[in-house]
Amino acid sequence: MQATRTGTRSTFGIYFASLLLVAAAAESATIPINCDTGGTITEGVTHLKPGDTLLVTGTCKENVVISSDILRITLDGQGKATIAAPGNTMDGI
């Protein structure tokens, strides 16, 4: 009888851990920003939570400053997006 209880506990533990992983994955979001249609990375970053991804397309003509209190985010330019500083006196990021 003891072996059966231990097996049930193990199964419950695995099931519970799986639910936590699914819940954590469900909380993260992907937010698209298209700089060619007026979107900005700066605006998009303000809406991100830890674990979120900002999916960037186009050429972003802005200086991007990401505050140090914004943690664990991903900026994904898909190998195509560009950040071009509006002037030549400042870096883009």
C-alpha positions in Angstrom: 0.0 0.0 0.0 2.9 2.4 0.7 4.3 2.0 -2.8 0.9 3.0 -4.3 0.7 6.2 -2.2 4.2 7.2 -3.2 3.4 6.6 -6.9 0.3 8.7 -6.6 2.2 11.5 -5.0 4.9 11.4 -7.7 2.3 11.5 -10.4 0.5 14.4 -8.7 3.8 16.2 -8.3 4.6 15.8 -12.0 1.1 16.9 -13.0 1.3 20.0 -10.7 4.7 21.0 -12.0 3.4 20.7 -15.6 0.5 23.0 -14.8 2.9 25.6 -13.4 5.0 25.5 -16.5 2.0 25.9 -18.8 0.7 28.8 -16.7 4.1 30.6 -16.8 4.3 30.2 -20.5 0.7 31.5 -20.9 1.6 34.7 -19.0 4.2 35.9 -21.5 3.1 37.9 -24.6 4.4 38.8 -28.0 3.7 42.4 -28.9 4.2 43.4 -32.6 5.5 46.9 -33.4 5.8 48.1 -37.0 8.1 51.1 -37.1 7.2 51.8 -40.8 3.6 52.5 -39.9 4.4 54.8 -36.9 5.1 52.3 -34.1 8.1 52.8 -31.9 10.2 50.5 -29.8 10.1 53.1 -26.9 6.3 52.9 -26.8 6.3 49.1 -27.1 8.8 48.6 -24.3 6.6 50.5 -21.9 3.9 47.8 -22.2 6.2 44.8 -21.7 6.2 42.6 -18.6 9.0 40.2 -17.7 9.0 37.3 -20.2 7.3 39.3 -23.0 8.7 39.7 -26.5 8.6 42.8 -28.7 8.4 41.7 -32.3 9.9 44.6 -34.3 9.5 45.2 -38.0 10.6 48.0 -40.3 13.1 50.9 -39.7 12.8 52.5 -36.3 14.0 56.1 -36.5 14.4 56.8 -32.8 16.8 56.7 -29.9 15.9 53.7 -27.7 16.5 53.9 -24.0 15.4 50.9 -21.9 15.1 51.6 -18.3 17.1 49.4 -15.9 13.8 48.4 -14.1 12.6 46.6 -17.2 13.8 43.1 -16.9 13.7 39.8 -18.8 12.3 41.1 -22.1 13.2 40.2 -25.6 13.4 42.5 -28.6 13.1 40.4 -31.8 13.9 42.2 -35.0 13.7 38.9 -36.9 17.1 39.7 -38.5 15.5 42.5 -40.6 14.5 45.4 -38.3 16.8 48.4 -38.1 17.2 51.1 -35.4 18.4 54.3 -37.0 19.1 57.2 -34.7 17.4 60.3 -36.1 20.6 62.4 -35.9 24.3 61.4 -36.3 25.2 62.8 -32.9 23.6 60.0 -30.8 23.6 56.3 -30.8 20.4 54.4 -31.7 20.4 52.4 -28.5 
